[in-house]
Amino acid sequence: MSKNKTRFLIIVAAVFVAFSVIAFAVPFIKNGLFWSAYIFAVIAIAAQIYAYPKAFAGESAKSGFPIAKLSTVYLGAQLVLSLLFMAVAKWVPAWVGIVIFILMLCAAVIGFISADTMRDEVERQDAVIKKEVKKMRSIQSKMISLASTCKGTDAESAVTALAEDLRY
């Protein structure tokens, strides 16, 4: 396992431990809303283990930042809302929290899938562009070579101009 993956797993474990200590050390009412808030927060923490490696698994690390950002925003929002609902669990029915948590989870899943799909498309387009640029550079190189064989003729300037046009 790489250093970065180990560090990442340690951070995720630290977030889980910190959240669990807060959830169980603070004297919250342990009813259905408390447990649903806790479970959805744990799901959000566990989602990081999937999302971050998936975000940076592509060819370009830059293309993974939207997935990582979405994952981090979801985690932060879920942890804050979970603690908030734990605090008001005495007065709020459990179904309110469950509905909100399910909607947040669904939005995050849709966002993960959308961002991952977009990243794949961007990487596919980059590969196509690199391939096309490579072809154009090859043609340009052949044109420059051809121009050097036409030294002193009218064709030399025309071939050189065409090679320059292929450059852009």
MODA-V368852 format. One record per residue. N is the residue number from 1. RES is the residue in one letter. PSI is psi in whole degrees, 0 to 359 (NA if undefined). D_CENTER is the distance of its C-alpha to the mean C-alpha in whole Angstrom. Layout:
# MODA-V368852
n=N res=RES psi=PSI d_center=D_CENTER
n=N res=RES psi=PSI d_center=D_CENTER
This chain:
# MODA-V368852
n=1 res=M psi=137 d_center=21
n=2 res=S psi=162 d_center=19
n=3 res=K psi=316 d_center=20
n=4 res=N psi=320 d_center=16
n=5 res=K psi=320 d_center=16
n=6 res=T psi=315 d_center=19
n=7 res=R psi=316 d_center=18
n=8 res=F psi=314 d_center=15
n=9 res=L psi=325 d_center=17
n=10 res=I psi=319 d_center=20
n=11 res=I psi=315 d_center=18
n=12 res=V psi=317 d_center=17
n=13 res=A psi=320 d_center=20
n=14 res=A psi=319 d_center=22
n=15 res=V psi=316 d_center=20
n=16 res=F psi=313 d_center=21
n=17 res=V psi=314 d_center=25
n=18 res=A psi=315 d_center=25
n=19 res=F psi=317 d_center=24
n=20 res=S psi=319 d_center=26
n=21 res=V psi=315 d_center=29
n=22 res=I psi=315 d_center=29
n=23 res=A psi=322 d_center=29
n=24 res=F psi=341 d_center=32
n=25 res=A psi=323 d_center=34
n=26 res=V psi=137 d_center=34
n=27 res=P psi=68 d_center=36
n=28 res=F psi=154 d_center=34
n=29 res=I psi=125 d_center=36
n=30 res=K psi=70 d_center=35
n=31 res=N psi=194 d_center=35
n=32 res=G psi=321 d_center=33
n=33 res=L psi=319 d_center=31
n=34 res=F psi=310 d_center=30
n=35 res=W psi=323 d_center=29
n=36 res=S psi=321 d_center=27
n=37 res=A psi=318 d_center=25
n=38 res=Y psi=313 d_center=25
n=39 res=I psi=316 d_center=24
n=40 res=F psi=328 d_center=21
n=41 res=A psi=319 d_center=20
n=42 res=V psi=322 d_center=20
n=43 res=I psi=318 d_center=18
n=44 res=A psi=321 d_center=15
n=45 res=I psi=315 d_center=16
n=46 res=A psi=329 d_center=16
n=47 res=A psi=333 d_center=12
n=48 res=Q psi=325 d_center=11
n=49 res=I psi=331 d_center=12
n=50 res=Y psi=313 d_center=11
n=51 res=A psi=314 d_center=7
n=52 res=Y psi=311 d_center=7
n=53 res=P psi=323 d_center=9
n=54 res=K psi=322 d_center=7
n=55 res=A psi=321 d_center=4
n=56 res=F psi=23 d_center=7
n=57 res=A psi=346 d_center=9
n=58 res=G psi=183 d_center=10
n=59 res=E psi=324 d_center=12
n=60 res=S psi=124 d_center=11
n=61 res=A psi=328 d_center=9
n=62 res=K psi=323 d_center=9
n=63 res=S psi=348 d_center=7
n=64 res=G psi=351 d_center=4
n=65 res=F psi=322 d_center=5
n=66 res=P psi=322 d_center=4
n=67 res=I psi=314 d_center=2
n=68 res=A psi=320 d_center=4
n=69 res=K psi=314 d_center=7
n=70 res=L psi=317 d_center=7
n=71 res=S psi=317 d_center=8
n=72 res=T psi=319 d_center=10
n=73 res=V psi=316 d_center=12
n=74 res=Y psi=315 d_center=12
n=75 res=L psi=311 d_center=14
n=76 res=G psi=314 d_center=16
n=77 res=A psi=318 d_center=17
n=78 res=Q psi=318 d_center=18
n=79 res=L psi=316 d_center=20
n=80 res=V psi=312 d_center=22
n=81 res=L psi=324 d_center=23
n=82 res=S psi=314 d_center=24
n=83 res=L psi=321 d_center=26
n=84 res=L psi=313 d_center=27
n=85 res=F psi=328 d_center=28
n=86 res=M psi=321 d_center=30
n=87 res=A psi=327 d_center=32
n=88 res=V psi=16 d_center=33
n=89 res=A psi=335 d_center=33
n=90 res=K psi=330 d_center=37
n=91 res=W psi=345 d_center=37
n=92 res=V psi=135 d_center=34
n=93 res=P psi=150 d_center=34
n=94 res=A psi=326 d_center=32
n=95 res=W psi=331 d_center=31
n=96 res=V psi=311 d_center=30
n=97 res=G psi=317 d_center=27
n=98 res=I psi=316 d_center=26
n=99 res=V psi=314 d_center=26
n=100 res=I psi=317 d_center=23
n=101 res=F psi=320 d_center=21
n=102 res=I psi=316 d_center=21
n=103 res=L psi=319 d_center=20
n=104 res=M psi=317 d_center=17
n=105 res=L psi=316 d_center=16
n=106 res=C psi=317 d_center=16
n=107 res=A psi=319 d_center=15
n=108 res=A psi=317 d_center=12
n=109 res=V psi=315 d_center=12
n=110 res=I psi=319 d_center=12
n=111 res=G psi=317 d_center=9
n=112 res=F psi=312 d_center=7
n=113 res=I psi=317 d_center=10
n=114 res=S psi=313 d_center=10
n=115 res=A psi=321 d_center=6
n=116 res=D psi=319 d_center=7
n=117 res=T psi=317 d_center=10
n=118 res=M psi=320 d_center=10
n=119 res=R psi=316 d_center=8
n=120 res=D psi=319 d_center=11
n=121 res=E psi=318 d_center=13
n=122 res=V psi=317 d_center=12
n=123 res=E psi=323 d_center=13
n=124 res=R psi=315 d_center=16
n=125 res=Q psi=322 d_center=17
n=126 res=D psi=318 d_center=17
n=127 res=A psi=318 d_center=19
n=128 res=V psi=315 d_center=22
n=129 res=I psi=317 d_center=22
n=130 res=K psi=320 d_center=23
n=131 res=K psi=316 d_center=25
n=132 res=E psi=319 d_center=27
n=133 res=V psi=321 d_center=27
n=134 res=K psi=318 d_center=29
n=135 res=K psi=315 d_center=31
n=136 res=M psi=321 d_center=32
n=137 res=R psi=322 d_center=33
n=138 res=S psi=315 d_center=35
n=139 res=I psi=318 d_center=37
n=140 res=Q psi=317 d_center=37
n=141 res=S psi=318 d_center=38
n=142 res=K psi=323 d_center=41
n=143 res=M psi=320 d_center=42
n=144 res=I psi=320 d_center=43
n=145 res=S psi=319 d_center=44
n=146 res=L psi=321 d_center=47
n=147 res=A psi=324 d_center=47
n=148 res=S psi=337 d_center=49
n=149 res=T psi=347 d_center=51
n=150 res=C psi=26 d_center=52
n=151 res=K psi=134 d_center=54
n=152 res=G psi=9 d_center=56
n=153 res=T psi=169 d_center=56
n=154 res=D psi=332 d_center=55
n=155 res=A psi=333 d_center=52
n=156 res=E psi=313 d_center=51
n=157 res=S psi=323 d_center=50
n=158 res=A psi=317 d_center=48
n=159 res=V psi=321 d_center=46
n=160 res=T psi=318 d_center=45
n=161 res=A psi=320 d_center=44
n=162 res=L psi=321 d_center=42
n=163 res=A psi=322 d_center=40
n=164 res=E psi=322 d_center=39
n=165 res=D psi=325 d_center=38
n=166 res=L psi=339 d_center=36
n=167 res=R psi=329 d_center=34
n=168 res=Y psi=NA d_center=33
